[in-house]
Amino acid sequence: MKNLFILAIIVCTHTILNAQKVYSVKYKNQADVSVFIVKHQNQAHLKVFRVEYKNQAEDNNGIWFFTKYSNQAEKKIHFVDYANQADLKIYFVDYKNQAGWRDLSKKYLMY
């Protein structure tokens, strides 16, 4: 029973730490990741679906919740004006089931 309890704590902690709560910062030097929004989803590394509530944010799979304060976010992002300035290129999708990684080599940026 004790081992089951410890396993449950580890699983819950892992889920909480990998939730995609992001905060958009004004300056690049404040950001963990620089992001560029592409016009076509085939140009993106990650297809993102924006949710309204933080409990809807999921693991590192493109379901993002934008926090009001930087200390509530796991990742701080900065939106850049040009694709060559970005660490990560994203495309906002209309439906949750469309979200996900297209280029897994960039997945480490959001952990």
N, C-alpha and C positions, 0 to 999 in steps of 0.2 A: 504494500500500500504506500509506503514511504517513497519507493522508487517511482511509482505512478504519479505521485504529487510533484516530485522533482521534475519529472519529464513534462508535466503540464505547465509548470513555471517556465521551463526552458522554451517550450513551444510558444507560449504567450509572449514572452520577452522577445523572441525572434520576430514574431509578427508585428509587435509594436515598433521595434527598431527599424524594420524594413518598410513601414508604411510610407507612402509617398505624400508626405505633407511638405509643401514647398512654399517658399516666400520669395517674392520678386524684389530684388534690391535695385537701387538706383545706379550704383557704380560697380564696375567690373571687379575692382579689387576687394569688394565685400562679398563676392559670390564664390560658391563652391564650383559651380558649373556655368559656363556661358552657353546660351541657347539661342538658336535662330529658328524662326518659324518659316517653313518652306511652303510653297504654293501647291505642290502636288505630293501625295502621300508616298509615291515611289522614290522621292528624293530624301525621305526622312529616315533617321536611325530609329526613331520611336514615334509611334502613333499614340497620342494622348487624349484621354477623355477627362474632362473637368467635372468634378462632383461638387455638390453644394454643402455637404456635411462631412466633417472629419472622420466620422465612423464609417463612411463609405470608401475612404481611401484604402487601397489594398497594397499588397507587396509590390515589388519592383516590376510592374507589368503595364505601366502607362495610365493607371487610374490615379489622378492627382487631385489633391485638395489644396487650394491656395489659402494660407493662413493670414490673419490680420497683423500678426506680430512676428518678428524674426525669431524670437526665442521659442516659438511654438513649432517651428519647422525643423525637419530633419535635413533638408537641403535648401540652400539659398541659391537662387538662380538669377542671372542677369541676361536680359534679352538684348542681343546685339543687332546691328543694322545690316551686317553683311555675313554671308555664309562662311567665308574664310576666317572670320573672327570667332566662330563658334566651336565649342567642344562637342556639342550635341545639336543635331538638327531634328526638330519635331514637327509634327503635323497634327492639328486638332481635329478629332473625328466627332461625328454626331451621335454615335451610339457606343455604349460601354463595351459591347462585344467586339467592336472594331479595334479597340486599343491593344497595343502590344509592341514588342520589339521586332524590327525588321533587320537590324544589324546588331547581333549579339556581342560584337567586339566592343561596343560602347556601353554595355550594360553595367560595367563596373563603376561608371561615373555616378550612378544614382544609388549606390550602396552606401 
